[in-house]
């Protein structure tokens, strides 16, 4: 029993030796131990751009002119469009200018119209094919979202029409 206590005590004392170096700093003339302590690296920043001085708004990204907006509404009012169906629209790249809808409802680029039944507004858009099944949803330009007065952070249901040429 006595040997067990001595061995156990010796194990505790030797185990504590590694902890002593943390408590007492090593002397300046003694080189540091071979162990390497790595500093935790901070996560890289998401952007290297400086922060904007002014708040960014949807109007700041919408580069369409008042004449282009008026024309898009006027062209949408013309009769003779063929109904392509309903799709859920999400906001496309806000930096891409113009009135467009990337949708799987078309297989080739064409002129079209998007109706937002929630408020009865319509806008003429360029229909751009998007890979995927017809029910996959579509991406719409910021300018079209703004003219339809659809919520930018929502997923509005819109009706798509192909304009007669």
Steps between C-alpha positions, in 0.01 A plus 500: 500500500784732586657444157169584332477834680862586410449411135174695483661803669800483265261494200324812626828685559638412157172587331507839666849576366358581160272755663782676688640650179172681441504654845867609505638668189820339364825690546605730215823311428322167470364433148127427484377144489469319166122499518330740263193690612290624213282806533140447396453667165218744462242430234563682172279797443219458251593807303808711462292797389478789743153540650262727315463849639136527402227238533445295186144504370321320220471832317879535506540166319217560250671672206198517269385841384148638545450465122598131510261440788213676317569297186502172694158579645360616162619191311353277772157654439487385134256213430579172328727320746507120542482371857802286596402428858568598859839502672648603831746785447802572714722804466772450241839670502426862599795629299366361169317793337174492310168321514545126476370168631718189495251218492470134404165584333682594177754309294625800299542870574184698426303811592240450766283645771483428872177561693494528879144397596537626859470861381411470127825656372678382184841559346659406167815291542757308302433130559826310540512118512605346832594133536271299720149358513209739440411506869851591610429872535645803326733794563380851425692826466496766768349752258209264423443432870486874567253573217275215614529632857568143613682443830873472432552253783195293415430229247207640304293283270488658152329410174724491191383582147676481165446820298389472138759626255 
